[in-house]
Amino acid sequence: MKLLARLLAAPSPLRSPRAADVDFPMLAGCLGLLGLGLVMIASASTEVAAAQTGNPLYYLIRHIIYVALGLGAGLLTLLVPMATWQKHSTKLMLMAVVLLALVLIPGIGREVNGAKRWIGFGFFNLQPSELAKVFTVMFLAGYMVRRQVEVREKLSGFLKPLAVLAPIAVLLLGEPDFGATVVLFGASIAMLFLGGINLVRFIPLGLAVLGAGVLVMTSQSYRLQRLTNFVDPWADQYGAGYQLSQALIAFGRGEWLGVGLGNSVQKQFYLPEAHTDFVFSVLAEELGMVGALLTVALFIFVSVRGLYIGLWAEKSKQYFSAYLAYGLSFLWVGQILINIGVNIGRLPTKGLTLPFLSYGGSSLVICCVCLAMLLRIEWERRTQLGSAEVEFKEEDFFDVQPAKEVRHGR
């Protein structure tokens, strides 16, 4: 309670003469996706919920609770200075590694559809990989600030973060969660490139990742089956290609304007995971190509806005905030590209949710937390808190003072 009182008393976007001093376009875009997600979960989950639980609103009610938890977590995150995240970034990453290890221990990790990705806490199932992605990106942002010269000029500055990422990747593949591994590595590589690493250094890494990817995909028969079946799902449309073929049928039925909200046929036990991994297919069936493209445009807007927030922070010499904003935005971009790519048959099937839209507690809460971090970064950039030209310490946030008299460290 003391910590919460200190956070509430400290300068923040919520303590402003304008009530909530946040980046409204970014907030509006993400809230629009959250609202659309509520509508689509209500539509896509009713038949499955009625058959499994007897209550057609079961998944919708849980999703509303997850949205409330996510918004609450987001409000708390808005109160936390970026200096605090930077100070504790290493500890948070180590905590995420411990959770990733715990989920693999029998009796602790919860297995669903052959994958151990969750730790059960009664009503709520925690997915450690969601925390691991954010905290690893946060650690990497801190590392790039501490070792900026080494990162840009020496090979060791490039290899050291990869040595940290390697055990995390091993733990993620042990669940197995190949999709999360790809997203995390993609975001990390993009951060290192934007941090100033020479493009030539990525060539051997790319070849190594490609070789490892081929090895991982061919090491298990089900992975190889997914890799071959997505190319032509109709070759085995009632077997291995069933899920993708049903998703493509949903896109075909939607045509330009869709069959109407709530009128999807594919969600009625034809398309598995219609309210989680394949909610975009149901959206395309009910809202048509026009609705699907507008949704993609909204995803592009919030992702690009997040990258611009990072660019603005970098121009203000708030380097940790900048690198973190880049990393969080690329996590979104990776998940969006993979999820939609799977839905339209351009990528092998992966168990990745669509940010803000899909049903899922951990994913939804973490998306809201990431949004709050981006809003906090944009606010600190405008108020010049934490820039390199203003010597600022974490403790300075907790000097209780009137909101209009924000003092900096100098």
C-alpha positions in Angstrom: 0.0 0.0 0.0 2.9 2.4 0.8 4.4 1.8 -2.7 1.0 2.4 -4.3 0.6 5.6 -2.3 4.0 6.8 -3.5 3.2 6.0 -7.1 -0.1 7.8 -6.9 1.6 10.9 -5.4 4.4 11.0 -8.0 4.2 12.7 -11.4 2.3 10.6 -13.9 0.0 11.0 -17.0 -2.9 10.5 -14.6 -2.0 13.5 -12.4 -2.4 16.3 -14.9 -4.6 19.3 -15.3 -5.9 17.6 -18.5 -7.1 14.6 -16.4 -5.4 11.9 -18.5 -2.4 13.4 -20.4 -1.8 10.5 -22.8 -1.3 9.9 -26.5 -4.9 9.8 -27.5 -4.5 8.4 -31.1 -2.5 5.4 -29.7 -5.0 4.9 -26.8 -8.0 5.2 -29.1 -6.6 2.7 -31.6 -5.9 0.1 -29.0 -9.2 0.6 -27.3 -10.9 0.2 -30.7 -9.1 -3.2 -31.1 -10.2 -4.2 -27.5 -13.8 -3.3 -28.3 -13.7 -5.2 -31.6 -12.2 -8.1 -29.8 -15.1 -8.2 -27.3 -17.6 -8.2 -30.2 -15.8 -11.0 -32.0 -15.4 -13.1 -28.9 -19.1 -12.7 -28.2 -19.8 -13.9 -31.7 -17.2 -16.6 -32.1 -17.4 -18.4 -28.8 -21.1 -18.8 -28.1 -21.7 -22.3 -29.7 -18.5 -23.8 -28.3 -19.2 -22.3 -24.8 -22.8 -23.7 -24.9 -21.6 -27.1 -25.8 -18.7 -27.3 -23.4 -20.2 -25.5 -20.3 -23.9 -25.1 -20.9 -23.5 -21.3 -20.8 -23.2 -19.6 -24.2 -21.7 -16.5 -22.5 -19.0 -18.4 -20.6 -16.0 -17.3 -22.7 -17.4 -13.8 -23.2 -17.8 -13.2 -19.4 -14.2 -14.5 -18.8 -12.9 -12.2 -21.6 -14.6 -9.2 -20.1 -12.9 -10.0 -16.8 -9.6 -10.3 -18.6 -10.2 -6.9 -20.2 -10.9 -5.4 -16.8 -7.8 -6.9 -15.4 -5.8 -5.7 -18.3 -7.1 -2.2 -18.1 -6.4 -2.2 -14.3 -2.9 -3.5 -14.9 -2.4 -0.8 -17.5 -3.5 2.0 -15.2 -1.0 0.8 -12.6 1.8 0.5 -15.2 1.1 4.2 -16.2 2.2 5.2 -12.7 5.6 3.4 -12.9 8.5 5.6 -14.1 10.6 4.1 -16.9 13.6 4.6 -14.6 12.1 1.9 -12.3 11.7 -0.6 -15.2 15.3 0.2 -16.3 16.7 -0.3 -12.7 15.0 -3.7 -12.3 15.1 -5.0 -15.9 17.7 -7.7 -15.1 15.8 -9.0 -12.1 12.5 -9.1 -14.1 14.2 -11.1 -16.9 15.6 -13.6 -14.4 12.1 -14.0 -12.8 10.7 -14.7 -16.3 13.4 -17.4 -16.8 12.5 -19.0 -13.5 8.8 -19.1 -14.5 9.7 -20.6 -17.9 11.6 -23.3 -16.1 8.8 -23.9 -13.6 6.2 -24.4 -16.4 8.2 -27.5 -17.6 8.1 -29.2 -14.2 5.4 -31.9 -13.9 2.7 -30.9 -11.5 3.3 -27.2 -11.9 3.0 -26.6 -15.7 -0.5 -27.1 -17.2 -0.7 -28.9 -20.4 -3.3 -28.0 -23.1 -3.3 -29.6 -26.6 0.1 -31.2 -26.0 1.9 -28.0 -25.0 3.0 -27.0 -21.5 2.7 -23.2 -21.5 0.6 -22.3 -18.5 0.9 -22.2 -14.7 -2.5 -22.5 -13.1 -3.7 -20.0 -10.4 -7.3 -21.0 -9.9 -9.4 -18.8 -12.2 -6.4 -17.4 -14.0 -3.7 -19.3 -16.0 -0.4 -17.5 -16.3 1.5 -17.9 -19.5 5.2 -17.2 -18.6 6.2 -16.8 -22.3 4.1 -13.6 -22.5 6.1 -12.2 -19.5 9.3 -13.5 -20.9 9.0 -11.7 -24.2 8.3 -8.3 -22.5 11.0 -8.6 -19.8 13.6 -9.9 -22.2 13.0 -6.9 -24.5 13.2 -4.7 -21.4 16.5 -6.3 -20.3 17.9 -5.9 -23.9 16.9 -2.2 -23.9 18.8 -1.7 -20.6 21.8 -3.6 -21.9 22.0 -1.5 -25.1 22.0 1.7 -23.0 24.7 0.4 -20.6 26.9 -1.0 -23.4 26.1 1.4 -26.2 29.6 1.8 -27.5 30.4 -1.9 -27.2 27.1 -2.8 -29.0 27.9 -0.5 -32.0 31.6 -1.1 -32.3 32.5 -4.5 -31.0 31.4 -8.1 -31.9 31.2 -9.0 -28.2 28.4 -6.3 -27.8 26.4 -8.3 -30.4 27.2 -11.8 -29.1 26.5 -11.2 -25.4 22.7 -10.5 -25.8 22.5 -13.6 -28.1 24.1 -15.7 -25.3 21.3 -14.5 -23.0 18.6 -15.2 -25.5 19.8 -18.7 -26.2 18.7 -20.4 -22.9 15.4 -18.5 -23.1 14.8 -19.9 -26.6 15.7 -23.4 -25.3 13.0 -23.1 -22.5 10.4 -21.8 -25.0 11.1 -24.6 -27.4 10.8 -27.1 -24.5 7.1 -26.1 -23.9 7.0 -26.2 -27.1 6.3 -22.6 -28.2 8.1 -22.1 -31.5 6.0 -19.0 -32.4 6.9 -17.1 -29.3 10.6 -18.0 -29.9 10.4 -16.5 -33.4 8.6 -13.4 -32.3 11.1 -12.8 -29.4 14.2 -13.3 -31.6 12.7 -11.1 -34.4 12.0 -8.3 -32.0 15.5 -8.6 -30.4 17.3 -8.5 -33.7 15.3 -5.5 -34.9 16.2 -3.7 -31.6 19.9 -4.5 -32.1 19.8 -3.3 -35.7 18.1 0.0 -34.6 20.7 0.3 -31.8 23.4 0.7 -34.4 24.8 -2.8 -35.1 26.3 -3.2 -38.6 24.0 -5.2 -40.9 26.8 -7.5 -42.0 26.9 -9.1 -38.5 23.4 -10.3 -39.0 24.3 -12.5 -42.0 26.0 -15.4 -40.1 23.3 -15.1 -37.4 20.6 -15.3 -40.1 22.2 -18.4 -41.6 22.5 -20.0 -38.1 18.9 -19.2 -37.2 17.7 -20.6 -40.6 19.7 -23.8 -39.9 18.3 -24.1 -36.4 14.8 -23.5 -37.7 15.1 -26.3 -40.2 16.4 -28.6 -37.5 13.6 -27.7 -35.1 10.9 -28.0 -37.8 12.1 -31.4 -38.9 12.9 -32.8 -35.5 9.2 -33.6 -34.7 6.8 -35.2 -37.1 3.9 -32.9 -36.3 6.0 -29.8 -37.0 7.1 -31.2 -40.4 3.5 -32.1 -41.1 2.3 -28.6 -40.3 5.1 -27.2 -42.6 4.0 -29.3 -45.5 0.3 -29.1 -45.0 -0.1 -25.4 -45.0 1.2 -25.2 -48.6 -1.7 -27.4 -49.8 -4.3 -27.9 -47.0 -6.8 -29.4 -49.5 -4.6 -32.4 -50.1 -5.7 -33.6 -46.6 -8.6 -31.3 -45.9 -10.2 -33.8 -43.4 -6.9 -34.6 -41.7 -3.8 -32.5 -41.1 -5.1 -29.7 -43.3 -8.6 -29.5 -41.7 -8.1 -26.4 -39.6 -6.6 -24.3 -42.3 -9.0 -25.4 -45.0 -11.9 -24.4 -42.7 -10.3 -21.0 -42.1 -10.0 -20.5 -45.8 -13.6 -21.4 -46.3 -14.5 -18.7 -43.8 -12.6 -16.1 -45.8 -14.3 -17.3 -49.0 -17.8 -17.1 -47.4 -17.1 -13.5 -46.2 -16.6 -12.2 -49.7 -16.5 -8.3 -49.7 -18.9 -7.3 -47.0 -19.4 -10.5 -45.0 -22.3 -12.6 -44.0 -23.2 -10.3 -41.1 -22.2 -10.1 -37.4 -23.1 -13.3 -35.6 -23.9 -15.2 -38.8 -20.7 -17.2 -39.2 -21.2 -20.8 -40.1 -17.5 -21.8 -39.6 -17.6 -21.0 -35.9 -20.3 -23.7 -35.4 -17.8 -26.5 -34.7 -16.3 -26.5 -38.1 -13.3 -24.2 -37.3 -11.3 -25.3 -34.2 -10.0 -22.5 -31.9 -12.4 -20.0 -33.5 -12.3 -17.6 -30.6 -8.5 -17.9 -30.0 -6.0 -18.4 -32.7 -8.5 -18.2 -35.6 -10.7 -15.3 -34.5 -9.5 -13.3 -37.5 -11.0 -15.9 -39.9 -14.4 -15.5 -38.2 -14.0 -11.7 -38.4 -13.3 -12.0 -42.1 -16.4 -14.3 -42.6 -18.8 -12.0 -40.7 -17.4 -8.6 -41.7 -15.9 -9.5 -45.1 -12.7 -8.3 -46.8 -13.6 -4.7 -46.1 -13.8 -5.4 -42.3 -10.7 -7.5 -42.3 -8.6 -4.9 -44.2 -9.9 -2.1 -41.9 -8.8 -4.3 -38.9 -5.4 -4.8 -40.5 -5.1 -1.0 -41.0 -5.9 -0.4 -37.3 -3.1 -2.9 -36.4 -0.7 -1.2 -38.7 -1.6 2.2 -37.2 -1.0 1.2 -33.6 2.3 -0.7 -34.5 3.7 2.2 -36.5 2.6 4.7 -33.8 4.5 2.6 -31.2 7.6 2.8 -33.5 7.2 6.6 -33.8 6.9 6.8 -30.0 10.3 5.1 -29.8 11.7 7.5 -32.5 10.5 10.5 -30.6 12.0 9.2 -27.4 15.4 8.6 -29.1 15.4 12.1 -30.5 14.9 13.3 -26.9 17.9 11.2 -25.9 15.7 8.9 -23.7 17.5 5.8 -25.0 16.1 3.1 -22.7 12.6 4.2 -23.4 13.3 4.4 -27.1 14.7 0.9 -27.4 11.9 -0.5 -25.2 9.3 1.1 -27.4 10.9 -0.4 -30.5 11.0 -3.8 -28.9 7.3 -3.7 -27.7 6.1 -2.6 -31.1 8.0 -5.3 -32.9 6.6 -7.9 -30.5 3.1 -6.7 -31.7 4.2 -6.7 -35.3 5.6 -10.2 -35.1 2.4 -11.6 -33.5 0.1 -9.8 -35.9 2.1 -11.0 -39.0 2.3 -14.6 -37.8 -1.3 -14.9 -36.6 -2.8 -13.4 -39.8 -0.3 -15.3 -41.9 -1.5 -18.5 -40.3 -5.2 -17.6 -40.8 -4.7 -16.9 -44.5 -2.5 -19.9 -45.1 0.8 -18.1 -45.7 2.5 -19.6 -42.6 2.4 -23.0 -40.8 -0.1 -23.2 -37.9 1.3 -21.6 -34.7 -0.4 -21.1 -31.4 0.0 -17.3 -31.3 -2.9 -15.0 -30.3 -3.8 -11.9 -32.1 -3.0 -8.9 -29.9 -6.1 -7.3 -28.3 -8.5 -9.4 -30.3 -8.0 -13.1 -29.4 -9.4 -14.7 -26.2 -6.7 -15.3 -23.6 -6.0 -13.9 -20.2 -2.2 -13.6 -20.1 -1.9 -12.2 -23.7 -4.6 -9.6 -23.2 -3.3 -8.4 -19.9 0.3 -8.1 -21.2 -0.9 -6.3 -24.3 -2.6 -3.7 -22.0 0.6 -3.4 -20.0 2.6 -2.9 -23.2 0.2 -0.2 -24.3 0.6 1.6 -20.9 4.4 1.5 -21.2 4.2 3.1 -24.6 1.9 5.8 -23.3 4.2 6.4 -20.3 7.2 6.6 -22.7 5.4 9.2 -24.9 4.4 11.2 -21.8 7.9 11.2 -20.3 9.2 12.3 -23.7 6.9 15.3 -23.8 7.7 16.3 -20.3 11.4 15.6 -20.7 11.5 13.3 -17.7 14.4 10.9 -17.8 16.3 12.3 -20.9 20.0 12.3 -21.1 20.1 16.1 -20.9 18.2 16.0 -17.6 20.0 14.0 -14.9 17.1 12.2 -13.3 16.9 9.4 -10.8 14.1 7.0 -9.9 13.8 8.4 -6.4 13.0 11.9 -7.8 9.6 10.6 -8.9 8.6 10.0 -5.3 9.1 13.5 -3.9 5.5 14.4 -3.0 4.8 17.8 -4.5 2.0 19.5 -6.4 1.4 18.2 -9.8 2.2 21.5 -11.5 5.6 21.8 -9.9 7.4 18.8 -11.5 11.1 19.0 -10.6 13.9 17.3 -12.5 17.1 16.0 -11.1 19.1 19.1 -12.2 
